[in-house]
């Protein structure tokens, strides 16, 4: 996995410099020989992967120019030995399996304590993967239900259509006019969608749609 017997090349990708600096401090604490590259956009990540041999990518989900989900398989194709640790603020229970399925080698919340972050990086270095206790339980649950991997699978076709329209910024009145359905019916369906997905607002819905909907652009 390493570019030579002593130095590990890291790409730390996050649009917040303080997060990148914090990860570098943890790498220093681990006490390994390493070189670190920084990226704050999807474009910079892509360029770095193409121009440098990267052993381990520590990457956020959202960037100003898009999200990183589609990059994971691209990284694996270009260099199968490269390991990818998702380090993000989005909910692990809703998203970790989606990224693991795409080819990520670990998923870690930014709310984790420093010692857990260090543990995750050490495991990626030494074992090639990091699976938290929560994600382990999700993996077991996914064997019994596909809803765990893709929570949108619990929605009917009509509910998914309306959820995507809300995620695109349409309101209840606009959706009712477009679908020729009464406005209070759309409002009822919206409440049902929120209940099924376990969310409380449009922001959470948009996040779920962006990651889990194959048809949403």
Rosetta blueprint (number, residue, H / E / L):
1 X L
2 X L
3 X L
4 X L
5 X L
6 X L
7 X L
8 X E
9 X E
10 X E
11 X E
12 X E
13 X E
14 X L
15 X L
16 X L
17 X H
18 X H
19 X H
20 X H
21 X H
22 X H
23 X H
24 X H
25 X H
26 X H
27 X H
28 X H
29 X H
30 X H
31 X L
32 X L
33 X L
34 X E
35 X E
36 X E
37 X E
38 X E
39 X E
40 X L
41 X L
42 X H
43 X H
44 X H
45 X H
46 X H
47 X H
48 X H
49 X H
50 X H
51 X H
52 X L
53 X L
54 X L
55 X L
56 X E
57 X E
58 X E
59 X E
60 X L
61 X L
62 X E
63 X E
64 X L
65 X L
66 X E
67 X E
68 X L
69 X H
70 X H
71 X H
72 X H
73 X H
74 X H
75 X H
76 X H
77 X H
78 X H
79 X L
80 X L
81 X L
82 X L
83 X E
84 X E
85 X E
86 X E
87 X E
88 X E
89 X L
90 X L
91 X L
92 X H
93 X H
94 X H
95 X H
96 X H
97 X H
98 X H
99 X H
100 X H
101 X H
102 X H
103 X L
104 X L
105 X L
106 X E
107 X E
108 X E
109 X E
110 X L
111 X L
112 X L
113 X L
114 X H
115 X H
116 X H
117 X H
118 X H
119 X H
120 X H
121 X H
122 X H
123 X H
124 X H
125 X H
126 X H
127 X H
128 X L
129 X L
130 X E
131 X L
132 X L
133 X H
134 X H
135 X H
136 X H
137 X H
138 X H
139 X H
140 X H
141 X H
142 X H
143 X L
144 X L
145 X L
146 X H
147 X H
148 X H
149 X L
150 X L
151 X H
152 X H
153 X H
154 X H
155 X L
156 X L
157 X H
158 X H
159 X H
160 X H
161 X H
162 X H
163 X H
164 X H
165 X H
166 X H
167 X H
168 X L
169 X L
170 X L
171 X L
172 X H
173 X H
174 X H
175 X H
176 X H
177 X H
178 X H
179 X H
180 X L
181 X L
182 X L
183 X H
184 X H
185 X H
186 X H
187 X H
188 X H
189 X H
190 X H
191 X H
192 X H
193 X H
194 X H
195 X H
196 X H
197 X H
198 X L
199 X L
200 X L
201 X L
202 X H
203 X H
204 X H
205 X H
206 X H
207 X H
208 X H
209 X H
210 X H
211 X H
212 X H
213 X L
214 X L
215 X L
216 X L
217 X L
